[in-house]
Amino acid sequence: MYTPLRIDPTKALGDIATFQRKLATGMGHLRSMREPEYANTPRELVYSEDKLKVWHFTGHGKTTSKTPLLIVYALVNTVWMTDLQADRSMVRNLLEQGEDVYLIDWGYPDGADRWLTLDDYINGYLDRCVDAVRKRHDLDAINLLGICQGGAFSLCYTALHADKVKNLITMVTPVDFHTPDNMLSSWCRSMDVDLFVDTMGNIPAGLMNYVYLTLKPVRLNQQKYIGMVDILDNPTELENFLRMERWIFDSPDQAGETFRQFIKDFYQGNKLVKGTLEIGGKPVDLGMVTQPVLNIFAEQDHLVPPDASRALGKHVGTTDYTQLAFKGGHIGIYVSGRAQREVPPAIHQWLRARD
């Protein structure tokens, strides 16, 4: 049965007036606002190579952990989602828990990096970063925290260099790339990656961002900008929104050969769980990961579905495996209020029990 649409003229006029007021105020804020900054936790540069840098965060509290923690981020975004702003910083919260935190900043690849391989990143750059931190602390092994693609890198690294890793934490990390609900994987599996890389060389960041946005086109391309109207008259909230936008679109290009290998071996071949993956001519066997493992995943993650991460428990060789489900999405696990309260303390408590 048809129900006529009933509109209260007085309320409608009031809503229009509120919208106009917020829009006018917001335009004034936007004109006067500088580009929002992130990465504001005090840090020092302790190692650099080519475009890569390793940062040591100093903070203001006292380090109580005996073993440093090296964060290995993905290649597809800048690392500063881990230190977005003072009240949304996983790094800062880990420091406040007493952890000694290091972070690999991969930098921005250019034409000179076109032929870098997974072997270069994992057995080369990552290994030398681990060695630099080990040397600073005179330790045989350190703790690793791998995030998203960086988690997959960390798993491979730990399987290949087990003597250098004491404890391993993976966060929103894809392990089984062929779960039925993995939309990104479904797209990648039908892709002619050889033609793609041979044509493009390095993969442009703008193209990668477009792919991620089209996974949830209405939510990520329309709804969030409509919702922005509600905060236009709030300078603090507007600055937070723009800071997130800056991070989303401030992405590095992808080294072409590494992209080719990652798509073929992980997304298309699912070799990590099949046990057929080789890096630098050496087999990567997750059964060789016998260190304690903490696997953290997000229950509403559209990029790395929970089942893609949960699969890790079936393949690692450790008897000390812990799984933590977080109520949130792929980005919320770093920056939401709930994440700030729950995730860094959980990481610290887990590490402290094994320190």
PABARO-196297 format. One record per residue (C-alpha): x, y negated, z negated. Coordinates in steps of 0.1 Angstrom, whole numbers, plus 5000, padded with zeros to 4 digits. Each point is the difference from the previous one (the first is absolute). Layout:
N
XYZ;...
END
This chain:
355
500050005000;501349665010;500749774970;500449635009;503149824990;499349764972;502349704996;499849754972;500749675017;501249834968;502450284992;501250025037;500749625000;501950044967;502150285014;500849805031;501049704979;502350224978;501650155031;500749655015;501449884967;502450304996;501049975037;500849634997;501950054967;501950315014;501149815031;501649744977;501750274980;501350175032;501449685014;502049924968;501150364992;503550125006;500750365012;499550224969;503250164987;500550354987;502950204986;500549784970;501350244974;503749924993;502450235020;503650035011;501450155032;502150304992;500550165034;499649915037;500650175033;498949885034;496549864994;499450204968;500349864965;499750164966;498649784973;500450054962;497249834980;501249844968;496749874984;500049874965;499650314979;502450274987;500550315021;499450314979;500250265027;503250205003;499550075037;499449735027;497150025023;500549935037;496849915020;500050135036;497349815020;498650075034;501449855032;496749875013;499549714976;502349774980;500850134965;498549714981;496750164994;501850144970;500649654987;497249805016;499449744972;500649974962;496750174990;500050255029;503550154998;500750374996;503749914997;499449754972;497850244981;502650285003;502649764986;497749914971;499750374993;503850024997;500950155034;503249905018;498649925035;501849995034;498349955034;501150075035;499149725024;500350155035;500049665018;498749925035;501350245028;500949845033;501450125033;503250124984;498050254980;498150155029;501850344997;500050044962;498750354991;498450164969;503550144993;501449645000;497349894975;500050304977;503550155001;501549675008;498549684985;498050174972;502950224989;502349704998;497549804980;499750294975;503750024998;500349634993;497650024971;501650324987;503449825001;498749704981;498850224972;502750275002;497350275004;499850325020;496249955007;497449734998;496249985002;498249935033;496649845006;498950055036;497049805013;497950115030;502450085029;502849934975;498650294979;500450235030;503649875004;500650074963;498750355002;502350075029;502949844983;499450194968;499850335019;503349925017;501949844971;498550164969;503049934979;499649635002;496349984989;499050054964;496249935001;497949945031;496849795001;497949985032;497349745004;497250015027;502350235019;498850205030;501250374998;497450205020;499449785031;497350225014;497249984974;496649965017;499349654985;503349845013;498849765027;503449855006;501550355005;497250095025;500849705021;503850074999;499650375010;498649915034;502649735006;502750035027;502749874977;502850055025;498449785025;499149754973;503649964986;501750035034;497849715012;500049784968;503550074986;499549884964;496350004990;498749654994;498649924966;497049825014;498950325018;500450214969;497949754980;497350025026;499950384997;499649984962;497349745003;498050205024;499850294975;497449794981;499149735026;497049844983;501450004965;503549885010;499249775029;496649844990;498850064965;503149884982;500049675019;496349954994;500650074963;502949745000;497349735001;499150084964;503649914988;500749705022;499349764972;502350194976;503749915008;501450294979;497850275016;500649855034;503850004995;499750374990;498050085031;502549835023;502950164982;498550345008;499449895036;503649895003;501250354989;497750185023;501249825031;503649954990;501050355012;503250135015;500250165035;500750375000;503350155012;498950195031;501850334996;499050034963;496449935009;500150275027;501450264976;497649914972;496950025022;501250335017;501350184969;497649884973;496749895016;500050235030;502050304989;499149994963;503550154995;500449884964;497550264987;500750255027;503650034989;501349935035;501349654995;503749925006;501849674992;503549965014;500050375010;499350124965;496750174990;497849814976;498450254976;497749854974;500650314979;503449864993;498349714981;500550154965;500249684981;497049874980;497549845024;497249754992;497649965029;497749704999;497349955026;497049775005;496550155002;498749745025;503150005022;499049975037;503750015012;501150304979;497050204990;500250174966;500250355015;503049895021;501949924967;498550284978;501650265023;503449924985;499350224970;499850315022;503349955017;502649874975;502250244981;499849844966;498150144970;499749654986;497449845023;497649734989;497249855021;498349674993;496949885018;499349625000;496649855006;500849765028;501349965035;503450015018;500849634991;498049984968;502350254984;502749735000;498149684993;496650064983;499549924964;499350364993;503250105016;502049764980;498650144968;500250375009;502750085025;503349864987;499350124964;499250355014;503350005020;502049884970;498450264976;500650285024;503749905005;500649944963;498950364993;502750125024;502749744993;
END
